[in-house]
Amino acid sequence: MMNDKRIAVLFFLFTFGLLPAIVMAQKPVKPAKPVTGNVVKNKLPVVKTFLGKFTGITNNCSAEQAKQLMTQPLIITDDKNLEYKLSSYQFSYKRIGVTEDEETGKVSPQTDIVADRFTVTPLPEIWQSNIKETLHKGEELFFFDVIVFDKQGKLFFAPELKLIIQ
């Protein structure tokens, strides 16, 4: 019993007495000096992301068009039509389905999203076949966080691409 009290007192003294003194005794860190002189900024190329003929964030296409596009590669080009090497991208498929309330039997629409990060284009075969089997009006295919290499081998983001199925 006496040991428990001593431990509690020692814990209290260390926590509220000694520990703050140790923390306050730390040497302050000097802020880093700003960079001066000639700083070369890397000018990023202006690029577009393409899937077939589609580019940009708002594209409407039919389900049949989108099914054909799934077999095509994601291409990033600049205004001179120079193609950039793809590092990775994320892809999400917003699906629309239905759920049934077991008590009432009422059916209601429901959406969910499946997504993953890829380093190859076009999408892997399993993704292509799953999308082709279920794709229908109102769903969305979204390519985002598209990362490509510039001519010096440095990474940068390319624009996103979204297909809305009509």
KAPE-V574838 format. One record per helix or strand. SS is the DSSP state (~ for helix, > for strand). FROM is the first residue (numbers start at 1). TO is the last residue. Records with the same first field share a line. If there is no record, write none. Layout:
# KAPE-V574838
SS->FROM-TO, FROM-TO
This chain:
# KAPE-V574838
~->2-24, 63-69, 125-134
>->47-51, 54-55, 59-61, 74-78, 83-84, 86-100, 107-118, 140-149, 155-158, 161-165
